[in-house]
Amino acid sequence: MYIFKDNIDQQFEFNKGKNLFYHGIIDSLKFSPATVEAIEKIDLVDMESRALLIDYMANKALQAFCELNQYYTFNTKARQALKDLYKDLFENIKSRTKPTPIIAEQHYANLIKWLQETNSFAEKIYASKGETLGSVACSEYSPELQLEILQLDIGHIAEPVLDIGCGREGKLVRYLRQKGIEACGFDRFAPDASFLWKSDWLEYKFEKDKWATITSNLGFSNHFQHHHFRNDGNFIEYARKYIEILASLKIGGCFHYAPDLSFVELYLDEDKFRIIKRNIGSYHFKSVIIQRLK
């Protein structure tokens, strides 16, 4: 099992950064020699391991795409379609009815079609780019820096706390819990932990009157801003989710986020919400606190 996972990691590294919309990319996307060797041992994989490996491949693919463009979005339907794609790949390899190079070519053609259908804007951006794309710098900031940006005083944080888009390590959540603060978070690539959940913020259900503090550093509002300025952006759903987040605050609770969302904040009812904004060093954006008053 671990040998196959290592091989999957190597295969993704082998094609890392390839631009799926580059002309002639199909000729460049191939199985690595190690993958071809592993294919010969595919009969050793039992049904339970097969399911785990398919999940592992699909998750690795999602991470690889998001490393190239953090604004890619994959809902439940898209993730299931990707899993089905890898399920078909596994079956084609196992059946051995086609030569390995043909299996690889068909798989990558299906992957390109899937990305076109789930994130149509990508082809417009990358069709004129080179064969290889650079990764997006999207590192998880230290808890201390996040607290500073979000205007949070560690000694006066109201509980419970929810961190939206907490990152692959959940650094801020772990830091707060070490300080004895009731905190949890979610992210589409969150690690396994009882206080961290795997979820996309557009699919997460925010319960009313539940949270005293909600945080999101360069996460939800950054993506909301991106969709607002995109011609084909999903700005309406983001606006609805923004209102849902505010409704999930307890009376007196606060939503701390950055960057600011001036285009939507100006429509908030002043009788229901108090807005506090602050410049953050030399950054071009502002940090915001929205407090629910009633």
VEXBA-29056 format. One line per 3 residues: number of its first residue (from 1); for each residue x, y, z of N, C-alpha, C. Coordinates in nm, 3 decimals. Layout:
NUM = X:Y:Z:X:Y:Z:X:Y:Z  ... $
***
This chain:
1 = 0.083:-0.120:0.000:0.000:0.000:0.000:0.087:0.126:0.000  0.184:0.130:0.092:0.270:0.248:0.103:0.358:0.263:-0.021  0.397:0.150:-0.080:0.478:0.155:-0.202:0.400:0.220:-0.315 $
4 = 0.272:0.185:-0.326:0.188:0.244:-0.431:0.165:0.393:-0.405  0.148:0.432:-0.278:0.133:0.575:-0.246:0.258:0.652:-0.283  0.374:0.595:-0.255:0.499:0.660:-0.291:0.509:0.677:-0.442 $
7 = 0.462:0.574:-0.514:0.465:0.582:-0.660:0.371:0.690:-0.712  0.254:0.703:-0.649:0.159:0.808:-0.687:0.221:0.945:-0.667  0.289:0.961:-0.552:0.356:1.088:-0.524:0.460:1.118:-0.632 $
10 = 0.536:1.017:-0.671:0.639:1.034:-0.772:0.578:1.069:-0.909  0.464:1.007:-0.938:0.398:1.034:-1.067:0.350:1.179:-1.074  0.292:1.230:-0.966:0.249:1.369:-0.966:0.368:1.464:-0.974 $
13 = 0.478:1.426:-0.913:0.600:1.507:-0.922:0.654:1.505:-1.066  0.639:1.392:-1.132:0.688:1.375:-1.270:0.620:1.473:-1.366  0.489:1.496:-1.346:0.414:1.588:-1.433:0.384:1.722:-1.367 $
16 = 0.454:1.752:-1.260:0.427:1.873:-1.181:0.436:2.000:-1.266  0.333:2.083:-1.251:0.334:2.214:-1.316:0.297:2.213:-1.462  0.266:2.097:-1.520:0.232:2.092:-1.662:0.102:2.169:-1.687 $
19 = 0.103:2.248:-1.792:-0.012:2.327:-1.832:-0.104:2.242:-1.920  -0.217:2.201:-1.867:-0.308:2.112:-1.939:-0.367:2.175:-2.064  -0.357:2.308:-2.075:-0.415:2.375:-2.190:-0.310:2.421:-2.291 $
22 = -0.188:2.378:-2.271:-0.082:2.407:-2.368:-0.101:2.320:-2.492  -0.086:2.380:-2.609:-0.106:2.305:-2.733:-0.007:2.189:-2.743  -0.062:2.070:-2.761:0.023:1.952:-2.773:0.066:1.892:-2.641 $
25 = 0.001:1.932:-2.532:0.042:1.886:-2.399:0.024:1.735:-2.382  -0.072:1.677:-2.455:-0.097:1.533:-2.443:0.028:1.452:-2.475  0.110:1.503:-2.568:0.234:1.433:-2.603:0.337:1.442:-2.492 $
28 = 0.319:1.538:-2.401:0.415:1.560:-2.293:0.375:1.490:-2.164  0.244:1.472:-2.143:0.195:1.408:-2.021:0.208:1.256:-2.034  0.288:1.198:-1.948:0.314:1.054:-1.958:0.320:0.992:-1.819 $
31 = 0.311:0.859:-1.815:0.340:0.786:-1.693:0.491:0.777:-1.678  0.538:0.795:-1.556:0.682:0.784:-1.530:0.725:0.637:-1.540  0.854:0.610:-1.559:0.902:0.471:-1.562:0.864:0.394:-1.435 $
34 = 0.867:0.462:-1.320:0.830:0.396:-1.194:0.684:0.356:-1.194  0.598:0.440:-1.255:0.456:0.407:-1.262:0.433:0.287:-1.353  0.502:0.285:-1.466:0.489:0.172:-1.558:0.530:0.042:-1.488 $
37 = 0.635:0.052:-1.406:0.681:-0.066:-1.331:0.577:-0.108:-1.228  0.516:-0.011:-1.162:0.415:-0.041:-1.059:0.290:-0.103:-1.120  0.258:-0.064:-1.243:0.140:-0.117:-1.310:0.147:-0.270:-1.320 $
40 = 0.266:-0.321:-1.335:0.284:-0.466:-1.346:0.245:-0.538:-1.216  0.237:-0.464:-1.106:0.206:-0.524:-0.976:0.064:-0.490:-0.930  -0.017:-0.438:-1.021:-0.149:-0.388:-0.984:-0.241:-0.498:-0.930 $
43 = -0.217:-0.624:-0.972:-0.301:-0.735:-0.925:-0.285:-0.761:-0.775  -0.181:-0.706:-0.715:-0.157:-0.727:-0.572:-0.247:-0.638:-0.485  -0.315:-0.543:-0.547:-0.398:-0.448:-0.473:-0.538:-0.505:-0.451 $
46 = -0.580:-0.521:-0.324:-0.714:-0.572:-0.296:-0.818:-0.460:-0.308  -0.945:-0.494:-0.296:-1.054:-0.398:-0.318:-1.051:-0.281:-0.221  -1.023:-0.312:-0.093:-1.019:-0.205:0.007:-0.905:-0.107:-0.022 $
49 = -0.789:-0.162:-0.055:-0.674:-0.077:-0.087:-0.699:0.001:-0.215  -0.768:-0.062:-0.308:-0.801:0.006:-0.434:-0.880:0.133:-0.408  -0.984:0.124:-0.323:-1.067:0.241:-0.291:-0.984:0.350:-0.224 $
52 = -0.896:0.312:-0.134:-0.811:0.409:-0.065:-0.715:0.477:-0.161  -0.661:0.401:-0.255:-0.567:0.458:-0.351:-0.637:0.554:-0.449  -0.760:0.521:-0.486:-0.837:0.609:-0.575:-0.863:0.742:-0.504 $
55 = -0.903:0.734:-0.377:-0.924:0.857:-0.298:-0.794:0.937:-0.289  -0.685:0.866:-0.268:-0.555:0.931:-0.252:-0.515:1.002:-0.382  -0.535:0.936:-0.495:-0.501:0.997:-0.624:-0.587:1.120:-0.652 $
58 = -0.715:1.111:-0.626:-0.805:1.223:-0.650:-0.768:1.342:-0.563  -0.737:1.317:-0.436:-0.700:1.425:-0.345:-0.567:1.489:-0.386  -0.472:1.406:-0.430:-0.343:1.458:-0.477:-0.364:1.547:-0.599 $
61 = -0.455:1.507:-0.687:-0.482:1.586:-0.807:-0.542:1.722:-0.770  -0.637:1.722:-0.677:-0.698:1.847:-0.633:-0.593:1.940:-0.574  -0.505:1.886:-0.492:-0.399:1.968:-0.433:-0.306:2.023:-0.540 $
64 = -0.274:1.940:-0.640:-0.185:1.983:-0.747:-0.247:2.098:-0.826  -0.377:2.089:-0.853:-0.444:2.197:-0.926:-0.446:2.326:-0.845  -0.475:2.314:-0.716:-0.484:2.434:-0.631:-0.348:2.497:-0.606 $
67 = -0.242:2.420:-0.620:-0.108:2.477:-0.610:-0.075:2.563:-0.731  -0.141:2.534:-0.843:-0.122:2.614:-0.964:-0.215:2.735:-0.967  -0.335:2.719:-0.911:-0.432:2.829:-0.909:-0.521:2.813:-0.786 $
70 = -0.501:2.899:-0.688:-0.575:2.887:-0.562:-0.724:2.916:-0.578  -0.762:2.975:-0.694:-0.902:3.010:-0.714:-0.983:2.900:-0.783  -0.920:2.788:-0.813:-0.997:2.675:-0.862:-1.096:2.634:-0.754 $
73 = -1.218:2.601:-0.795:-1.318:2.553:-0.701:-1.371:2.418:-0.749  -1.387:2.326:-0.656:-1.433:2.192:-0.689:-1.543:2.152:-0.591  -1.666:2.155:-0.636:-1.777:2.117:-0.548:-1.788:1.965:-0.537 $
76 = -1.888:1.919:-0.465:-1.904:1.775:-0.443:-1.917:1.699:-0.575  -1.993:1.753:-0.668:-2.013:1.688:-0.798:-1.880:1.678:-0.873  -1.802:1.785:-0.871:-1.672:1.785:-0.940:-1.575:1.686:-0.878 $
79 = -1.575:1.678:-0.744:-1.484:1.586:-0.676:-1.522:1.441:-0.705  -1.653:1.414:-0.711:-1.697:1.278:-0.742:-1.661:1.241:-0.887  -1.676:1.336:-0.977:-1.640:1.311:-1.117:-1.491:1.282:-1.131 $
82 = -1.410:1.352:-1.052:-1.265:1.328:-1.055:-1.233:1.189:-0.999  -1.302:1.152:-0.892:-1.281:1.019:-0.834:-1.321:0.910:-0.935  -1.430:0.933:-1.007:-1.474:0.837:-1.109:-1.370:0.826:-1.220 $
85 = -1.309:0.939:-1.252:-1.205:0.940:-1.355:-1.087:0.852:-1.315  -1.048:0.861:-1.188:-0.937:0.778:-1.140:-0.980:0.633:-1.121  -1.107:0.612:-1.095:-1.159:0.476:-1.086:-1.149:0.408:-1.223 $
88 = -1.184:0.484:-1.328:-1.174:0.431:-1.465:-1.028:0.403:-1.501  -0.939:0.492:-1.458:-0.797:0.472:-1.485:-0.749:0.342:-1.423  -0.788:0.321:-1.299:-0.748:0.200:-1.227:-0.799:0.075:-1.299 $
91 = -0.925:0.079:-1.343:-0.984:-0.036:-1.411:-0.916:-0.062:-1.545  -0.884:0.043:-1.618:-0.817:0.027:-1.748:-0.678:-0.032:-1.732  -0.610:0.010:-1.625:-0.476:-0.046:-1.599:-0.487:-0.193:-1.562 $
94 = -0.586:-0.223:-1.478:-0.601:-0.360:-1.428:-0.645:-0.457:-1.539  -0.731:-0.409:-1.630:-0.783:-0.497:-1.734:-0.680:-0.528:-1.843  -0.585:-0.437:-1.862:-0.477:-0.455:-1.961:-0.530:-0.478:-2.103 $
97 = -0.643:-0.417:-2.136:-0.698:-0.433:-2.271:-0.639:-0.331:-2.369  -0.568:-0.233:-2.315:-0.507:-0.130:-2.399:-0.360:-0.113:-2.360  -0.276:-0.073:-2.454:-0.136:-0.046:-2.421:-0.126:0.068:-2.320 $
100 = -0.026:0.061:-2.234:-0.010:0.163:-2.129:-0.004:0.305:-2.183  0.069:0.334:-2.292:0.073:0.471:-2.344:-0.066:0.522:-2.385  -0.152:0.434:-2.437:-0.287:0.474:-2.476:-0.372:0.503:-2.354 $
103 = -0.355:0.421:-2.249:-0.427:0.444:-2.123:-0.390:0.581:-2.067  -0.261:0.614:-2.070:-0.214:0.742:-2.019:-0.272:0.857:-2.101  -0.270:0.843:-2.233:-0.321:0.949:-2.320:-0.469:0.974:-2.296 $
106 = -0.547:0.868:-2.284:-0.690:0.883:-2.260:-0.719:0.942:-2.123  -0.640:0.902:-2.024:-0.659:0.955:-1.889:-0.637:1.106:-1.886  -0.529:1.151:-1.947:-0.499:1.294:-1.942:-0.597:1.374:-2.028 $
109 = -0.648:1.313:-2.136:-0.750:1.380:-2.216:-0.878:1.397:-2.132  -0.913:1.294:-2.055:-1.030:1.302:-1.966:-1.008:1.405:-1.856  -0.886:1.416:-1.806:-0.853:1.512:-1.701:-0.867:1.655:-1.753 $
112 = -0.823:1.679:-1.875:-0.835:1.812:-1.936:-0.983:1.847:-1.953  -1.061:1.753:-2.003:-1.205:1.777:-2.021:-1.273:1.807:-1.888  -1.235:1.734:-1.785:-1.293:1.756:-1.651:-1.262:1.896:-1.601 $
115 = -1.138:1.942:-1.619:-1.101:2.076:-1.573:-1.172:2.183:-1.654  -1.190:2.160:-1.782:-1.266:2.254:-1.866:-1.409:2.268:-1.816  -1.468:2.158:-1.776:-1.608:2.158:-1.732:-1.626:2.216:-1.593 $
118 = -1.528:2.196:-1.506:-1.543:2.241:-1.367:-1.491:2.382:-1.343  -1.393:2.425:-1.421:-1.335:2.560:-1.406:-1.306:2.616:-1.546  -1.412:2.654:-1.616:-1.400:2.695:-1.755:-1.308:2.814:-1.778 $
121 = -1.293:2.899:-1.676:-1.208:3.017:-1.691:-1.061:2.980:-1.710  -1.022:2.860:-1.667:-0.881:2.821:-1.670:-0.827:2.817:-1.812  -0.904:2.766:-1.907:-0.856:2.756:-2.045:-0.829:2.894:-2.104 $
124 = -0.913:2.991:-2.068:-0.894:3.128:-2.119:-0.762:3.186:-2.068  -0.727:3.151:-1.944:-0.605:3.205:-1.883:-0.480:3.136:-1.936  -0.485:3.003:-1.948:-0.363:2.926:-1.969:-0.339:2.880:-2.113 $
127 = -0.437:2.898:-2.203:-0.420:2.851:-2.341:-0.300:2.917:-2.410  -0.270:3.040:-2.372:-0.160:3.112:-2.435:-0.030:3.106:-2.354  -0.033:3.032:-2.243:0.085:3.019:-2.157:0.176:2.907:-2.206 $
130 = 0.291:2.893:-2.142:0.387:2.792:-2.179:0.349:2.653:-2.132  0.438:2.557:-2.159:0.410:2.418:-2.127:0.409:2.393:-1.976  0.485:2.472:-1.902:0.494:2.454:-1.757:0.451:2.582:-1.685 $
133 = 0.375:2.565:-1.578:0.328:2.677:-1.498:0.394:2.676:-1.362  0.416:2.793:-1.305:0.474:2.802:-1.172:0.367:2.785:-1.066  0.407:2.735:-0.950:0.313:2.719:-0.839:0.280:2.853:-0.777 $
136 = 0.160:2.864:-0.723:0.118:2.985:-0.654:0.174:2.984:-0.512  0.231:3.096:-0.472:0.281:3.107:-0.334:0.161:3.124:-0.242  0.127:3.019:-0.168:0.006:3.021:-0.085:0.034:2.954:0.048 $
139 = 0.140:3.000:0.112:0.183:2.938:0.237:0.092:2.980:0.353  0.093:2.900:0.457:0.010:2.927:0.574:0.089:3.017:0.669  0.033:3.133:0.700:0.102:3.230:0.785:0.111:3.179:0.929 $
142 = 0.209:3.231:1.002:0.224:3.194:1.142:0.103:3.243:1.221  0.068:3.175:1.331:-0.046:3.218:1.413:-0.030:3.362:1.461  0.090:3.398:1.500:0.115:3.534:1.552:0.085:3.640:1.446 $
145 = 0.129:3.614:1.322:0.104:3.711:1.215:-0.044:3.717:1.181  -0.112:3.603:1.183:-0.255:3.601:1.156:-0.331:3.680:1.261  -0.293:3.664:1.387:-0.359:3.738:1.495:-0.340:3.888:1.476 $
148 = -0.220:3.927:1.433:-0.191:4.070:1.412:-0.274:4.125:1.296  -0.276:4.054:1.185:-0.351:4.099:1.068:-0.501:4.108:1.099  -0.551:4.010:1.171:-0.695:4.002:1.197:-0.742:4.084:1.317 $
151 = -0.650:4.158:1.378:-0.684:4.244:1.492:-0.742:4.164:1.608  -0.674:4.056:1.643:-0.719:3.969:1.751:-0.623:3.976:1.869  -0.678:4.002:1.986:-0.601:4.004:2.110:-0.617:3.868:2.177 $
154 = -0.508:3.794:2.189:-0.513:3.658:2.241:-0.576:3.651:2.380  -0.568:3.760:2.454:-0.623:3.761:2.589:-0.772:3.794:2.595  -0.829:3.833:2.480:-0.970:3.873:2.481:-1.045:3.815:2.362 $
157 = -1.021:3.689:2.331:-1.090:3.625:2.220:-1.214:3.553:2.273  -1.332:3.592:2.222:-1.457:3.529:2.265:-1.468:3.390:2.201  -1.517:3.295:2.280:-1.533:3.156:2.234:-1.681:3.122:2.213 $
160 = -1.705:3.023:2.125:-1.611:2.943:2.045:-1.563:3.016:1.920  -1.452:2.969:1.866:-1.389:3.031:1.750:-1.395:2.935:1.631  -1.425:2.988:1.513:-1.422:2.910:1.390:-1.328:2.978:1.291 $
163 = -1.230:2.903:1.240:-1.138:2.956:1.140:-1.177:2.901:1.003  -1.219:2.990:0.913:-1.263:2.950:0.778:-1.142:2.944:0.686  -1.119:2.830:0.623:-1.002:2.814:0.538:-0.877:2.809:0.625 $
166 = -0.877:2.718:0.721:-0.772:2.714:0.824:-0.637:2.665:0.772  -0.632:2.616:0.647:-0.506:2.570:0.591:-0.482:2.422:0.614  -0.380:2.371:0.549:-0.351:2.227:0.555:-0.298:2.185:0.691 $
169 = -0.251:2.279:0.770:-0.199:2.245:0.902:-0.287:2.295:1.016  -0.376:2.387:0.985:-0.463:2.442:1.090:-0.383:2.512:1.198  -0.283:2.590:1.158:-0.190:2.649:1.254:-0.257:2.739:1.357 $
172 = -0.345:2.828:1.311:-0.409:2.921:1.405:-0.498:2.846:1.503  -0.574:2.748:1.454:-0.663:2.670:1.541:-0.582:2.597:1.646  -0.475:2.533:1.606:-0.391:2.458:1.702:-0.330:2.553:1.805 $
175 = -0.288:2.669:1.759:-0.228:2.768:1.849:-0.329:2.813:1.955  -0.450:2.843:1.912:-0.554:2.889:2.005:-0.590:2.779:2.106  -0.598:2.657:2.059:-0.633:2.546:2.147:-0.522:2.522:2.251 $
178 = -0.397:2.544:2.211:-0.285:2.532:2.306:-0.295:2.638:2.416  -0.360:2.750:2.384:-0.380:2.857:2.481:-0.508:2.837:2.563  -0.575:2.723:2.542:-0.696:2.692:2.618:-0.822:2.753:2.561 $
181 = -0.816:2.798:2.437:-0.932:2.861:2.372:-1.005:2.758:2.287  -1.137:2.752:2.301:-1.217:2.658:2.223:-1.219:2.704:2.077  -1.149:2.633:1.992:-1.138:2.672:1.852:-1.141:2.551:1.761 $
184 = -1.196:2.571:1.643:-1.196:2.467:1.541:-1.194:2.536:1.405  -1.180:2.458:1.300:-1.172:2.518:1.168:-1.197:2.417:1.059  -1.209:2.467:0.937:-1.225:2.377:0.825:-1.151:2.431:0.702 $
187 = -1.115:2.339:0.615:-1.043:2.372:0.493:-1.061:2.255:0.398  -1.056:2.280:0.269:-1.075:2.169:0.175:-0.962:2.068:0.181  -0.847:2.109:0.240:-0.736:2.016:0.256:-0.693:2.003:0.402 $
190 = -0.788:2.020:0.492:-0.757:2.012:0.636:-0.706:1.873:0.673  -0.614:1.866:0.770:-0.565:1.736:0.816:-0.670:1.667:0.903  -0.649:1.541:0.930:-0.743:1.466:1.014:-0.724:1.505:1.161 $
193 = -0.828:1.559:1.220:-0.829:1.596:1.361:-0.975:1.618:1.401  -1.007:1.594:1.527:-1.145:1.607:1.573:-1.196:1.751:1.565  -1.104:1.847:1.566:-1.142:1.989:1.566:-1.117:2.056:1.431 $
196 = -1.077:1.978:1.330:-1.055:2.029:1.195:-1.137:1.944:1.097  -1.204:2.011:1.005:-1.293:1.940:0.913:-1.257:1.972:0.769  -1.273:1.872:0.683:-1.254:1.892:0.539:-1.384:1.943:0.479 $
199 = -1.380:2.063:0.424:-1.500:2.120:0.362:-1.463:2.243:0.280  -1.541:2.267:0.179:-1.533:2.391:0.102:-1.627:2.491:0.169  -1.587:2.619:0.175:-1.672:2.714:0.248:-1.807:2.739:0.181 $
202 = -1.818:2.715:0.052:-1.947:2.732:-0.013:-2.042:2.617:0.018  -1.985:2.503:0.062:-2.068:2.387:0.096:-2.089:2.373:0.247  -2.007:2.438:0.325:-2.019:2.429:0.471:-2.147:2.500:0.517 $
205 = -2.221:2.437:0.606:-2.345:2.495:0.657:-2.317:2.571:0.787  -2.329:2.702:0.783:-2.308:2.785:0.902:-2.438:2.794:0.981  -2.435:2.738:1.102:-2.554:2.741:1.187:-2.575:2.880:1.246 $
208 = -2.698:2.920:1.261:-2.729:3.053:1.313:-2.691:3.064:1.461  -2.644:3.184:1.498:-2.616:3.219:1.638:-2.522:3.119:1.707  -2.420:3.070:1.638:-2.335:2.965:1.693:-2.197:3.012:1.738 $
211 = -2.136:3.106:1.665:-1.995:3.140:1.689:-1.978:3.278:1.751  -1.887:3.288:1.847:-1.855:3.417:1.907:-1.748:3.489:1.825  -1.659:3.410:1.763:-1.553:3.467:1.680:-1.535:3.381:1.556 $
214 = -1.533:3.445:1.440:-1.504:3.376:1.314:-1.386:3.447:1.249  -1.291:3.371:1.198:-1.172:3.430:1.137:-1.150:3.373:0.996  -1.087:3.453:0.912:-1.047:3.406:0.779:-0.941:3.501:0.725 $
217 = -0.817:3.456:0.728:-0.706:3.539:0.682:-0.670:3.506:0.537  -0.691:3.602:0.448:-0.661:3.585:0.305:-0.726:3.458:0.249  -0.847:3.433:0.297:-0.919:3.313:0.255:-1.050:3.348:0.188 $
220 = -1.159:3.338:0.264:-1.292:3.357:0.207:-1.305:3.491:0.135  -1.268:3.601:0.200:-1.288:3.732:0.138:-1.197:3.752:0.016  -1.080:3.689:0.017:-0.990:3.696:-0.098:-1.055:3.632:-0.220 $
223 = -1.117:3.517:-0.199:-1.185:3.447:-0.308:-1.313:3.520:-0.349  -1.384:3.577:-0.251:-1.505:3.654:-0.281:-1.467:3.771:-0.373  -1.359:3.838:-0.340:-1.310:3.951:-0.420:-1.276:3.907:-0.562 $
226 = -1.210:3.792:-0.572:-1.173:3.738:-0.703:-1.297:3.713:-0.789  -1.400:3.652:-0.730:-1.521:3.622:-0.806:-1.600:3.748:-0.838  -1.593:3.847:-0.752:-1.664:3.973:-0.775:-1.611:4.045:-0.899 $
229 = -1.481:4.040:-0.920:-1.420:4.111:-1.032:-1.406:4.026:-1.159  -1.444:3.899:-1.151:-1.438:3.812:-1.268:-1.570:3.819:-1.345  -1.565:3.826:-1.476:-1.688:3.837:-1.556:-1.780:3.716:-1.536 $
232 = -1.718:3.599:-1.519:-1.797:3.477:-1.502:-1.791:3.427:-1.358  -1.763:3.517:-1.265:-1.746:3.478:-1.126:-1.874:3.434:-1.057  -1.857:3.356:-0.952:-1.970:3.305:-0.874:-2.000:3.399:-0.758 $
235 = -2.011:3.529:-0.788:-2.022:3.631:-0.684:-2.154:3.625:-0.607  -2.262:3.582:-0.671:-2.392:3.577:-0.602:-2.389:3.474:-0.490  -2.331:3.355:-0.519:-2.324:3.252:-0.415:-2.232:3.296:-0.302 $
238 = -2.124:3.367:-0.335:-2.034:3.418:-0.232:-2.105:3.521:-0.145  -2.187:3.606:-0.206:-2.261:3.707:-0.130:-2.359:3.641:-0.033  -2.426:3.536:-0.081:-2.519:3.463:0.006:-2.445:3.398:0.122 $
241 = -2.329:3.342:0.092:-2.253:3.275:0.198:-2.199:3.377:0.299  -2.163:3.495:0.253:-2.117:3.603:0.342:-2.226:3.638:0.443  -2.350:3.653:0.395:-2.462:3.684:0.484:-2.487:3.568:0.580 $
244 = -2.470:3.446:0.532:-2.489:3.328:0.617:-2.385:3.325:0.728  -2.261:3.364:0.695:-2.155:3.369:0.796:-2.189:3.471:0.905  -2.235:3.588:0.864:-2.270:3.692:0.962:-2.386:3.646:1.051 $
247 = -2.481:3.574:0.993:-2.596:3.525:1.070:-2.554:3.416:1.168  -2.440:3.352:1.144:-2.394:3.245:1.235:-2.323:3.301:1.357  -2.299:3.433:1.359:-2.240:3.497:1.476:-2.344:3.511:1.588 $
250 = -2.298:3.494:1.711:-2.383:3.526:1.825:-2.396:3.678:1.835  -2.495:3.724:1.906:-2.506:3.869:1.929:-2.379:3.916:1.999  -2.315:4.017:1.944:-2.189:4.066:1.999:-2.068:3.998:1.939 $
253 = -2.091:3.890:1.864:-1.981:3.817:1.801:-1.920:3.892:1.685  -1.797:3.853:1.646:-1.724:3.926:1.543:-1.667:3.834:1.435  -1.671:3.882:1.312:-1.609:3.816:1.198:-1.485:3.896:1.163 $
256 = -1.368:3.837:1.183:-1.240:3.902:1.153:-1.187:3.848:1.021  -1.164:3.934:0.924:-1.113:3.884:0.796:-1.028:3.989:0.724  -0.953:3.943:0.628:-0.874:4.026:0.539:-0.856:3.946:0.409 $
259 = -0.863:4.014:0.294:-0.876:4.157:0.271:-1.020:4.205:0.291  -1.038:4.338:0.288:-1.169:4.396:0.307:-1.254:4.378:0.181  -1.385:4.395:0.200:-1.482:4.377:0.091:-1.571:4.501:0.083 $
262 = -1.513:4.611:0.042:-1.585:4.739:0.041:-1.713:4.733:-0.041  -1.711:4.657:-0.150:-1.825:4.652:-0.241:-1.948:4.587:-0.178  -1.931:4.511:-0.068:-2.045:4.451:-0.001:-2.066:4.511:0.138 $
265 = -1.960:4.554:0.202:-1.969:4.610:0.338:-2.054:4.736:0.344  -2.053:4.812:0.235:-2.129:4.938:0.236:-2.280:4.916:0.238  -2.323:4.792:0.212:-2.466:4.761:0.213:-2.513:4.702:0.346 $
268 = -2.422:4.681:0.441:-2.462:4.624:0.569:-2.543:4.725:0.650  -2.644:4.674:0.721:-2.731:4.758:0.804:-2.653:4.805:0.926  -2.637:4.937:0.940:-2.559:4.994:1.050:-2.624:4.966:1.185 $
271 = -2.753:4.940:1.187:-2.820:4.909:1.314:-2.791:4.766:1.360  -2.749:4.681:1.265:-2.725:4.540:1.296:-2.576:4.504:1.303  -2.494:4.585:1.234:-2.352:4.550:1.228:-2.262:4.673:1.244 $
274 = -2.153:4.652:1.317:-2.052:4.757:1.333:-1.927:4.715:1.256  -1.871:4.806:1.178:-1.755:4.774:1.094:-1.631:4.849:1.144  -1.524:4.775:1.166:-1.397:4.834:1.207:-1.292:4.794:1.103 $
277 = -1.227:4.893:1.043:-1.125:4.866:0.941:-0.990:4.923:0.986  -0.884:4.854:0.940:-0.751:4.901:0.976:-0.654:4.870:0.863  -0.566:4.966:0.835:-0.459:4.942:0.738:-0.359:4.844:0.798 $
280 = -0.303:4.758:0.714:-0.206:4.659:0.759:-0.070:4.688:0.697  0.013:4.758:0.771:0.149:4.787:0.725:0.150:4.845:0.585  0.232:4.786:0.497:0.244:4.834:0.360:0.153:4.759:0.264 $
283 = 0.068:4.668:0.318:-0.021:4.593:0.231:-0.125:4.686:0.169  -0.172:4.650:0.049:-0.269:4.734:-0.020:-0.411:4.711:0.028  -0.432:4.609:0.109:-0.566:4.578:0.159:-0.580:4.615:0.306 $
286 = -0.703:4.609:0.356:-0.730:4.640:0.496:-0.783:4.517:0.568  -0.768:4.519:0.699:-0.823:4.415:0.785:-0.957:4.465:0.838  -1.053:4.374:0.852:-1.189:4.414:0.889:-1.241:4.331:1.007 $
289 = -1.317:4.398:1.092:-1.394:4.329:1.196:-1.540:4.370:1.176  -1.626:4.270:1.158:-1.770:4.296:1.151:-1.831:4.241:1.279  -1.888:4.328:1.360:-1.951:4.284:1.485:-2.101:4.285:1.469 $
292 = -2.163:4.174:1.507:-2.309:4.166:1.501:-2.366:4.231:1.625  -2.454:4.331:1.606:-2.509:4.406:1.719:-2.643:4.350:1.765  -2.719:4.297:1.672:-2.849:4.240:1.711:-2.902:4.147:1.604 $
***
